Amino acid sequence: RGRRREMDIEKRRREARDQREEYLENQRDKRLKSSGTILNKSVEISLDEEISFNHLPMEVILQIFGYLNANDLLQCCKISRTWRGLSSDPFLWRDLFRNAPQNFKIAEKKNEIETNLKTGIRSPDATVRAVVYEAMADIASTNYSPAIRSDWMERFRDLTVAAIKHDVDEVAEQAIEFWSAICEVESQGSVLDVPLPNLIPNYDPLSTNQEQSQANLGLRLSSALLDNVQILAPLLLETLVKRRGDNTLDDEKGGINVYVSCGACLALLAEAGYHIHHKLLPLVQGFVRTNIQSTDWKTIDAALLTLGCVVCPTTNISLSETIDSCLPSIFVQLENTNSSVRETAAWALGRICKNSKRNVSKPEIVPKLIDIFKTGLKDQTPVASVMCWAISNFLENVDQFNVKDTLIEGILKDLLTVAQTGQPTLKKHCYEAIASVLSFRYNQESFRNKKEEDKDKPAAPLPLPDILPAVLSVVPTIIEAFENVLAGTTMTEDSEEEQVTICELLQLFVSKLKKHIEPFAERLLPLFLSTFNLKNLRCQQYAAIAITIMLSELDSPEIRANYLPKFVEHLTKMLTNIKLIDTIDAGLAALIDLANGVGNAITPHLKDILTSLLDGLRSPSIPRRLVARYVCCIGDIANSVGGAAFSPHIPAVMPTLNMSMRVPKDKSAEVIEEFNELRRSIFETWSLILQCLDKDTDQIFLDCIDPVLDSIMEVEQDTGFRNHEVLRAAVGLLGDIVHTFGDRVTSKIGKPAIVQLVYQSTIELDMRTREIGIWCQQIITDLEPRFFDAQQIAVNN
């Protein structure tokens, strides 16, 4: 469920930055169109005609304006409406502050940058002022340090506070972003993750002696953010109520509005360290308790958003009592007549379920929460979608012993009902919540089983969940939904996403139910195979996992005989699609899983599989990082089918693997790293092939062993590029060769380069390499003691 809609406000804030870029581009186009009404009118200019500034192309005019400083641009605003539009272009001001974060460290340039910032703030254009505060946020991200007192912080504080209080929304939003950037730096560099009262007995934050005690512990009592919490927090809370408009939480101008920006800053402030949220929480608790039962919907909405934002892993204990007292009010607001309040209440409940396990796991609250979830699913689409997210968070964090099977079964049925009747977006969220239900119940049964078993006894078989009949009853409906979405004639982005969501859900059902899914195999397998005719790679990946599990787990020979050849055919086609590298990667992963799952059942198709793999190894178009995956796939297949089936193919495989180990001409660090990974993979693949051979089949490998030993000796000479993994794999392969062939290779392994390589591995700093080196040396010594005679080693050295 990694692609599940992330309802967290912090991520919505980060995504808004990209949306703001698009907004500024659109604003620029509008400006240039309005400013260009009197420009560029003359297409043809006579040589006798006097050429004025207005005849220049717009791009040239903007290039000229790009040489002006902030004060000059501000003066140009006063000349005319046209020049005001040109000099207020946001990208001109962006370029002016492009290197400001780096140059701010230089004393000579710092004053110039601050002067430009103060000048830009005086611009009559709100977009310019917003760009200036955006530059301040970038400067803070790069230059702010919690441990250093900076004089510029006070000046920036005064400017941003004034903008948040009095400027328009577009500017205030970027001023809030400045403080969000400070909070992010503070949380990343904070060492106050443990409350000081737990570290210092009788801790008093106002005591000078305790400050000294903290300094001895390497902790800090103060930072610019800590000093300004008492100013910033009330300002944000006031702005939440003041700036809550009648619009939704999303704003076309920048992805989010000032209202949500305040919430994002509060969330970051709560995560910035113990002493910061120690000052923040009393203010927040008073605000929430006072306003959550207000009669004004905007005030209620602000209180709900505030509570949801400040509930996080670092504050859930401190807020536990507040959450308990506010949960009944949240339940009430979920029935509010205003849909925005209901959506925010559902979001706040989801945050509590995600970050405050102790509050939602109480036996007396769980049934009430289940009822709230079921009611919320019947609400309007935005509210129901957020409620699906809240359900997923609840199931991931609740104490599993407090949730009865009947309650989970009820949620499952309601989710399925809504998924059948809801809009496409709501369907997706319902399916994701159903996946959470399935994972929750099976994880719960596994946990219960583990608790019951005796430590000294082997694990008892996993009991069938009580909810299994209800889960199985859901499968046909989801299969039908998958059939419908695959049969759609018009393919849109939403339909592709729905394909992925349902396919992922069915794959989860297959992986959890395993043999219990067999009654649906004849419907599922053709559907999964049909995804390989689509251009939806993610859908193909989930389908490949599901098919592999079904072919591995189901005992039906008929099912395996009917569908394994078709699946192998699709996988080999994926390996030959050189134009789509991601498709090749997915095909290799599926083939490895299939080999490990079905074992020697793929023997009839071994020739076709190896042909595709070897063709890929020979292709110059395959990236080197994928070549190593091809090699690993060959080793896994050899290990799965066994030596008797694989040995006839060794004469074709060995030369291709040797050819792949050519030293690259490019000696860059990235290429050398990929080359080492490839060599390690080839050595390990040879070891896997050796380990699956027996006395009746090992002669084929022995006939091709000289190039293998040459590759091992090249590692001894390559002391500049090789790493521990390559050396360990080469020596491990050498030990496997001696162990497998014994005295049949005595004459081949006595070469000085091989002896020296083993000796080098025994004195490596890496412990694992050293252990394998000592093991290999012991095997060779048992075979021929003279190879590691001290005098021989000295001669070699």
N, C-alpha and C positions, 0 to 999 in steps of 0.2 A: 504493500500500500504506500510505497514511497512517493507516488505522484498524487496522493490524496490532497484535496484542496486544503491548503494551510490557512487556517483562519486567524493565526496569530498576527497581531497588529504590527509587530516589528517587521515581519516579512512584507506586509502590505506597504509599509513605509519605504523599504528598500526597493520594491518594484516601482514605486512612484517616481523614483529618480529617473528611470528609463522613460517613463511616460512623460515626464516633464520635458525631456529633450525633444520629443515629438511635438509637444505643445509649443515650445519656443520656436521650432522650425515653422510651424503654422503661423504663429504670430509674426515671424519675420516676413513671411510671404505676404501677409495682409498689409504690413507696414510698407513694404516695397511697392505693392500695387497702388496703395493710396498715395505714397510719396512720389511715385513715378508717373502720376497723371500729367505732370508738366515737364517730365524729363523724356529724353530720347524720342521726341516727336519727329525730328528730322532724320529721315532714313538716308537721304542723299544730301550731301553738303557741297555746295559750290566752292571752288578754290578761292573765289573772290569774297566769299561770305565769311564774316568774322565768327570764329568758333568760340562758343562760351562754355562754361562749366556744365551747363545743362545738356550739352550735346554728347557728353561722355557716357559710355555704357555704365549701367548700374554697378557692375562688378568692379570697374575701375574706380568709380566714386567711393565705394566702400573700401577699396584698397588704400586710397588716399586718406580716408578718415582713420584707417588703422594706424597711421603714424602719429595721431594726436594723443596727448595725455588726457587724464580725467578732467582737468580744469578746462582744457581747450574744447573737449566734447561737450561740457556743460555750457560753455559760452555759445557754441554752435546751436544749441537748442533755442537760443533767443533770437536767431536771425529770421527764421521763417518756419511755417508749418512743415515745409518739405525738409528743411535742414534738421528740424527737431526729430522728424521721423527717422532720418538717416543716422543722426548722432545718438539716437536712443536704441539703435540696433543691439539686441542682447549679446550677439556674438562678438561685436566690437569690444564690449565690456568684458566678456569672457576672455578674449585674447589679452586684454589689459592685465588680467589677474592670473593668466595661465601658469606662470612660474612663481606666483606669490608664495605658495606653501614652502617651496625650497629656498627662495630668496629671503624669506622672513627671518632666517637664522643669521643673515649677514647684517651687521649693524647699520652699514651705510644705506642698504636698500630697504631696511625695515621702516625707517621714517618715511621714505617715499611711498611705500605701500600703504601705510596708515593714512597718509595724506590723501592718496587716491581713494581709499575707502570712505573717508569722511566726505570727500567731494562727491562721490557717487551717491551717498545717502541723501544729498541735497537735490538730487535730480527730480524734476517734476514727473518723471515717468516711473510708474510702479514696477515695471518689468526690470528697469535698470537697478532700482533699489533692491529688488529681489535677487538679482545677480550679485550685487555687492555682499549681501548677507550670505549668499551661497558661498562666495569666496572666503568669507570669515569662517564658515564651517569647515572648509577645506584646510584653512590655516590652522584651525584648532585641532583637527584630526592629526596633522603632521607635527605640530609644535607643542601641543599641550602636554605637560608632564605633571602628574599628581604630586610629585615630591618636590617640585620647584615652584617657588612663588614668582609669578610673571606680572610685571607692571601692566602689560597690555590687556590682561584678563579683566582688570577693573574697567578699563575704557570700553572694551568690547561688551562687558556686562551692561553698562549703562546704555549703550547704543541698542543692544538687542532687547532689553527690557522695555525701552521706549517704543520700539517697533511693535512688540507684541501687544502693548497696551493701546497704541493709537493708530498704527498704520493699517493699510488695507490687508485683506486676507492673504493675497499672494506674497506680500512682503513679510507679514507676521509668520507665515508658514516657514519661510527660510530662516527667520530669526530663531524660531523654535528648533529648527534643524541644527543650528549652532550648538545649542545646549544638548541636543541628542548626541552630537559628535563628541562633546565633552564626556557625556555619560558612558559612551562606548569605550573611550580611552580609559576612563576611570575603572570600568568593570574589567577590562583586560589586564590592567596593571595593578588591580587591587590585591593587597595581601591581607585584607580584613575579612577573609572568608569565615573565620572562626570568631564568634563574639568574644570580646575582650574579658567580660566577666568570667568566662570559662578558663582564661589564661592567667589572670591576675586576681588573687584573693582580695576581697573587700575593694573591688575596683570602684574608683570615683573619677569620672572623666574631668572633673574640675580641679583635681588635686595635682599640684606640681610634682610631687613625689611619684605619683602614678604615671605622669607623663615621662618621667625619667625611666621608670620601670618598663614602659612600653618601648622607649627608644632602645633600651638594652635588648629587647626581644626582636628588634628589627621591624617594628610596626610603626605606622604613622597615625597621629591623631587628627591631622588636619590636611585639607587640600582645598583648592579653589572651589571645587564643587561642594564639599562639605560646608565651607564657609557661607555658601550662597543658597543652601537648601531652604532656609527660612524665607528667602526672597522668591526663589524660583517656584517652589511648590504651591504657595498660595496664588501666585500669578497664573500658573497653569490651571489650577482649579477654577479660578475666576474666569479665565478665558474659555474653559469648557462650557460654562453656563452662558457666558456673554455671546459666544460666537457660534452656538449651535443653531444652524439654519434649518430651513424646512426641507432642504435637500437630503439625499441619502448620504451614507458615509463615504461614498466615492464621489470624486469631483473631476470633471472633464479636464480641468486645467492642469492638474498635476498628479492625478491618480488618487490622491486623498486631499482633504481640506484641513483647515486649521484645527478643527475639532478633533479629527483623528490624529493629527500631528501632536497635539497636546497629550493625547492618550499614549502615543508611542514614546514620547519623552518621559512620561510618568513610569512606563514599564521599564525603560532603560535606567531610570533613576532608582527604581526599587532594586535592580540587580547590580548596582554600582558598588556595593560593599555594606557591611553590617552597620557601620556608624552612620552612613548616609541614610539607609532605610530606617535606622533607629530614630532619626529626626523626622523622617518623612511620614512614617506610619501614623503617629498621633494626629497629624494634620489630615491625612486621608481618612482615617477612621471617623473623625468628627464630621467631615464633609459627607461621607457616605451615609452615616446614620441619620444625619439631619435631612438629607435631600431625597433619600430613596423612597420615602413615603409622601413626597410633595404632591400637590395637585397639578403642578405644571409639568407637562410631558417632557419638556426640554431639560428641566432640572432633574427629573427622574432618570432620563437617559444619560445625563452627565454622571450621575452617581453610579449607575450600573457600569458604564464604561470605565470609570475610575477604579472600581472594585476589581473588575476583570483584568485591568492592566497591571495592578500592583500585586496580584496573586502570582507568585512565582516560587521556584524551589527554595529561594533564600528567605522568603517572607511568610511561607505558609504556616509555620509554627506560630509566629508572632500574630498572624491574622486569624488564627483558628477560632477564637471566640467571636470576632467580628463576623466571620463567615457563617458561623452557626446562627448568630442573631439575624443575619441578613438573608439567609436562605428562604425563610417564609415569605419575606418581602419579594424576593426574586420570583418565587412561585406565583405570587399575586400578580406581579407585573407581566408575567407570561400570559395573563388574561386581559391585559390592558387593551383598550380600544384602538390605541395608536400602534400601527404595525412596526414603526421604527423602534419603539420601546420594547416590543416583544422580540424583535430581532436582536437588539442589544442585550436583553435579558438572557436570551438563549446563548449568546456568545459568552457572556459573563459566566453562565452556568458551565459551559464547555471549558472555560479556563480553570474554573474551580475543580472540575472533574480531572483535568489534566495535571494540575499542580498541587492539589491538596487532597491526597488519598485519605487521610484520617477523617476528614469531614464528610466525604461521600461514602465511606465504608461502614458507617454506623448502622447496626441492624434496624433501628427505628426509621432511618432516613431512606434506606434503599428502596423499599416498596413505593414510597412517595415519589422518589426520583423516576422509577419505572413508569408510574402513572403520568408524570409530567412529560416524559419522553413520548409516550404513546399519544398524548393529547397534542403535543407540539408537532408531531408528524402530520396531523390533519390540518395544520395552519397553512397560510399562504406559502408559496414556493420559497421565498428568501428565508423565512423563519424555519420552515421544515428542513431546508438544506443545512442551516446552522445546527439544527437539532440533531441531524444525522452525525455531524462532526462531534457534537457533545456526547452522543451515544458511544462513538468509537473511543473517545477519551475516557469515558466512564468504564468501559469494559477493559481497557488497557491498564487501569490503575486501581480499580476497586478490589477490596479484599474478597477473594473468590468464594470463601465459605459463607458469606452473607447473602449470596444471590442464589435463589432457588431456581430449579430447572423450569418450573412453570412460568416464572417471570421472564426468563430468557426466551422461552418458547413464544410467549405473547409478543415480545418485541420483534422476534423473527417474523411472525405472521404479519404484523402491522407494516414492517419494512417492505415485505414482499408486496403487500396490497398497494402501498404508495408507489412502489417502483413500477407497477403495472399501469397505474393511472396518471402518474406525474409527468411533468415536463422533462425533456432530455437531461437538463442539468440536475434536476432533483433525482432522476433515475440513477445517475452516476453516483450521487452521494448515498443513495439507499443501498446500492450494490456494495459500496465500500463499507457501509455500516454492517451489512450482512456478513461480509468477510470478517469483520471484527467480532461478530457474534460467534462465528464458527471457530476462529482462533481462540477466543476466550474459553469456550466450553471445553475444547479438547485440551488446552493448556491446563485448565482446572482439573480435569480428570487425571492428567499425568501427574499434577502436583499432589492430588489426594493419594494417588497410588504410591507415590514416592514416600509420603508421610507414613503410610500404613505399613510399608515393608520393613522387615527386620534388617538391620545393618549387616548381619552375618549371613543373610540368605540372598540368593539371586533375586533379581527384580521379578515380581509377579507380572503376568501378562496384563496389558492395559485393559481395564473393564470397558464394556461398551457404554457410552454415555446414555443417560436416560432420555436425552433429547434427540437421539439418533432417528427415531421415526419422523419427528418433525423436520429434521434436517433433510432427510431423504425425500420427504413430500415436497420440499421446495425445489429440488433439482429439476423436475420436468418443466416447471414454469420458467426457470432461468435458461434451460436449453431452448425452449420455444422463443424466448426473447433473443437469444443468440442467433437462432435460425432467421428470425425476422430482420435483424440488423445486417446479417450477411446477405440476405436476399434483396436489400435495398438497391435500386437502380442508380440513384443519384448519390455520389459519394461526397460528403462535405467534411469539414474539420470536426464538427460535432459528432457525425456518424462514425468517423474513424476513432474518435476518443471513446465512444460508446462501445465499439467493437473491442477495444483494448480493455476497457473496464470489465465487461462481461466475460471476456476470455480469461482475464486474470482471476476473476471470481471462480469460474469453473475450474481453473487450474488449482486453486486453493481447495475446492471441494475434492478434487481428485487426490491431492497430496494428503489431505486429512482423512478422507474416508477409505482410501486405498481399495481393498477388496470389496468393500460395501458398494462401490460405484459400479460394479460389474453389470447389474441389470440395465444400466444406461449406456454401456460401452458401445453397442451397435448404433446408437444415435450420436454419441459424443465423438468417436474416432473419425467418422466421415466429416463432421463439422470442423474438427481441428485440422484435418488434412486439407480441407478446402481453403484454409487461411493462407496456405503457401501459394495460392493463385492470386492473392491480393498483393498490394504494395505497402502493406502495413507491417513493418518489421517488428514492432513491439508485440503486435498480436501473434506473429509467427513465433516469437521467442517463448511466450507463455504457452502457445499450443504445443511447441516442441517439448517443453518440460512436462506438460500433461500427458502427451503421447508416450514419452519415455517411461513415466511412472506407471501408466496403465499396462504397457507391454511388459514391464518388469514385474509388476505385482500380481496381475491377473493370471490365474492358473489355466485359462482356456487355451488349448493348442490351436483351436480354430481361429480365435481372435488374433493370435500372434502370427499364424500362417497367412491370414488375409491382409493384415495391415502393416506388418514389418517390412515387406518388400516395397510397398508404396512409400512408407516413411523414409526408408533408405534412399529411394530414388529422389525424393524431394531434397534430402540433405546433400546428396552428391551434386545436385544442380546448384544448390546454394554455394558450394565450395568452388564452383567454376564461374561464378558471377564476379569477375575481377573488378568490374566497374563499381560495385557496391561493397566496400570493405567491411561495413558493419554487418552486412548479410553473411559474409564469409566468417566473421567472428562468431556470429550467432550459430551458424552451421557447425563450426568446430566444437563449440561448447555443447551443443545438442548431441553431436556424434560421440564425444567423450562420455557424456552421461548415459547414452544408449549402450555403449560398449560395457561400461561398468554395471549397467542394470540388467541387460539380457545375457551377458556372457557369451558363450560359444554359440548362442542362437543366431548370431550374425555371420557365422562361418560361411553359409551359402552365398553371402553377398560380399565376402571379404575381398575378392578380386576387384570388384567395381569400386569399393571404398578406397582401397589402397591405390588404385589407378588415379582416382581424383586427388588424393593427398599427394602423391608423387608428382603429378602434373602441376599442382600448386607450388611444390618446392622448387620445381624447375623454372617456374614462370618468373621473369625479371620484374613483373609488375606488382608482385606481392610485397608489401612492406616487410622489413626485416623483423619487426615485432610480431607479425603474424606467422612468419616462418617458424619461430620457436613453438607457436601453438600447433602448427601442423605436425612438428616433430613429436611433441608431447602426445598428440592424438594417436600417432602410430604406436608409441610405447604402451598407451592404455589399451589399445586394441589387441596388441600382442599378449599383454597380460591377461586379457579377458578370454580370448579364444584358445590360448594354450599353445604349446610348442608344436604339437602334431599338426595343427591347422595352419600355423603361421610360418613354419620352417620352409615350405616350398616357395615362399615369397621373399625370403632373405636375400637371394642373389639380386633381386631387383631393388630391394630397399637399401642395402648397404652402400652401393655406389652413389646413390642420390644423396644419402646422408653425408657421405664423405665430401661430395661436391659442395654441399651447403656450408662447409666449414672453411671456405676460402677467406683469407684475411682481407678485410675491406681496404680500399685505397684511402678512403677518408678516415683520418685518425682523430676526429673530433670526439669529445667526451661522450656525447649522446650515442654516436655510432659504435664506439668501443663498448659502451654499456650494453647495447643491443646485441653486439657480437658475443660478448661474454655470456649473456642470457641464452643465446642460441647454442653456444658450445656446451654449456651446462645441460641444456635440454637434450642434446644429442648424446652426450655421455650417459645421462640417466636413462634415455631410451634404449641404448645398447645394453645397459644393465638389466632393464626389464625384459628385453628379448632373451638375454642369457638365462635369466632366472626362470623363464617358462620352458626352457629346453630340457630334455633328458638325454640319456646316453644314446638313444636311438636317433635323435635329431640334431645333436650339437655339432656333428661333423660339418654340416653346411656352414655354420658360423665360423668354425675353425678354418675352413678353406678361404674365408674372406677376412681373416684376422689381421693381416699385415697392414692394410691401410688404417685399421683401428689403432694399432700400436703406434703407427707413425703420428697419428693425431695426438695421442697421449704424450709422445716425446716432444711434439711442438709446444705443448704447455710448459714443459721444463725449460725450454729456451725462451719462452715468452714471459719473462719476469716483470716486464714493464706494464703490460696490459691486463694480465690475468688478475682475478680476484679470488677471495677465499672459496666462493661457491664453485668456480671452475676447477680449482685445484682439488677440492674435496670430491667433486664428481669424477674427475679423471682418476684419482687414486682409488676411489670406490669401485670404478669400473675395472681397474687393473686387479684389484682384489677379487672381484667376481670372476674375472678371466682365469686367474690362478686357481681359485676354488673349483671352478667348473672343469677345467681341462687338466689340472695337475701337471704331471711330468711331460705331457704332450706339448707344453709350451715352455719348458725349461730353457731351451736354446734361444727362445725369442725374448724372454724377459731379463736376460742377464746383461743387456746393453747398458753402458754407463749412464745414459740419459734417463732410463727408466729407474735404475737404482737411485740415482741422484734425486729424481722427482719424489720418490717415496721418502727418502731421507729428509728432504725439505719439508714435506708435510708433517713429519714427526716433531719438527721444531717450530712450527707455525704458532703464532700468538692465539689464533682462533682455536678454541677448545675442541669444537666438533671436528674441525679439520685434523687436529692433532690426534684425536681418538681414532678416526678412520685411518690415518697414516700409520699409527702403531698397530692397528689390526691388520692392515695390508702387509706391513713389514714382517709381522709374526707369521702370516701365511706363507710368504715367500721364504722366510728363514727356515720354516719347517720343511719346505720343498728342497731348498739348496742353501745351507748356512753360509757358504763362502761369499754370497752376493753382498752381504752386509758386514764383511770383515772390516775392522777398524782401518787396517792399512789400505783396503780397497777404497774406502770412503775418503781417506786422506788423498789418495791419488786422484780420485774424481774431483775433489775440491781444488 
